[in-house]
Amino acid sequence: MQAETSTGVLNPIDALAPIAREHGALTIVDAVSSFGGQPLDVGGWAIDACYSCTQKCLGAPSGLSPVVFSSRALERRVKCRSFYFDLQLLDDFWLKRKYHHTMSSTLVYALYEALAIVEEEGLESRWARHERNHHALVTGLAELGLSMLPPHGERLWTLNAVRVPDGIDEAAVRRHLLDEYNIEIGAGLGPLTGKIWRVGLMGASSSPRLVLLLLEALKSALSPARAGPYVRA
Ligand SMILES: Cc1ncc(COP(=O)(O)O)c(C=O)c1O
């Protein structure tokens, strides 16, 4: 997984995938929370299979999953028992126009438009924007006394995992953000429940305006005058 949505950690696929290749192993990379927001070089990093989604950093509706395979991976194909995931049938569908399933044409048009927007912005400029807004958020959070879960250098730009300060009712803070500011941030999952907030800055939501709004909203939720309801008894 390149981008761990549950912890906000960026895994160094550029370093890991070539090691797997040296040892004859195939790699499969989940780029669901990174594609379009963080550098990803499927060919240059020797990734064998990579899939993502449309609804995160591309900013299109959900429902499609871009996927790509290396020639090495295709050579090692085995007989597929699933009709829907049979690559040969999907290849024939795309390349030879042989019927396989009926796609949602509206989703394809939406993805086409989202990719045109990415192209207009430029992929590298888009990555740089995600990086800039991530750093702006981290700096603003530090001014509020808040810190990030992953160490410096291992943080995603797209999914920001923020430590919940001791004694704060994190769910009440999220409710305040939603009710008062129309901002939804994620809760911690599994062992991180109650310990982190997860802030997505993906696609159009990676903007200075939204970073500033969130910082202001958090400041108001955590200010001593307002914090009453959010401090655990
Ligand atoms: C890293 C990662 N992989 C996979 C998924 C599942 O994606 P979907 O909800 O599009 O099935 C998610 C969802 O957030 C994710 O963050």
The ligand as an SDF file (V2000), in Angstrom:
LIG
                    3D

 16 16  0  0  0  0  0  0  0  0999 V2000
   -5.6680    2.5130    0.8790 C   0  0  0  0  0  0  0  0  0  0  0  0
   -7.0710    2.1020    0.5430 C   0  0  0  0  0  0  0  0  0  0  0  0
   -7.2740    0.9780   -0.1740 N   0  0  0  0  0  0  0  0  0  0  0  0
   -8.5310    0.5980   -0.5220 C   0  0  0  0  0  0  0  0  0  0  0  0
   -9.6250    1.3230   -0.1250 C   0  0  0  0  0  0  0  0  0  0  0  0
  -10.9660    0.8610   -0.5560 C   0  0  0  0  0  0  0  0  0  0  0  0
  -11.4020    1.6840   -1.6010 O   0  0  0  0  0  0  0  0  0  0  0  0
  -12.9380    1.6790   -2.0710 P   0  0  0  0  0  0  0  0  0  0  0  0
  -13.7210    2.2680   -0.9490 O   0  0  0  0  0  0  0  0  0  0  0  0
  -12.9330    2.5410   -3.3060 O   0  0  0  0  0  0  0  0  0  0  0  0
  -13.3040    0.2670   -2.3450 O   0  0  0  0  0  0  0  0  0  0  0  0
   -9.4760    2.4740    0.6320 C   0  0  0  0  0  0  0  0  0  0  0  0
  -10.6330    3.2690    1.0420 C   0  0  0  0  0  0  0  0  0  0  0  0
  -10.5240    4.2970    1.6650 O   0  0  0  0  0  0  0  0  0  0  0  0
   -8.1570    2.8710    0.9630 C   0  0  0  0  0  0  0  0  0  0  0  0
   -7.9430    3.9930    1.6750 O   0  0  0  0  0  0  0  0  0  0  0  0
  1  2  1  0
  2  3  1  0
  2 15  2  0
  3  4  2  0
  4  5  1  0
  5  6  1  0
  5 12  2  0
  6  7  1  0
  7  8  1  0
  8  9  2  0
  8 10  1  0
  8 11  1  0
 12 13  1  0
 12 15  1  0
 13 14  2  0
 15 16  1  0
M  END
$$$$
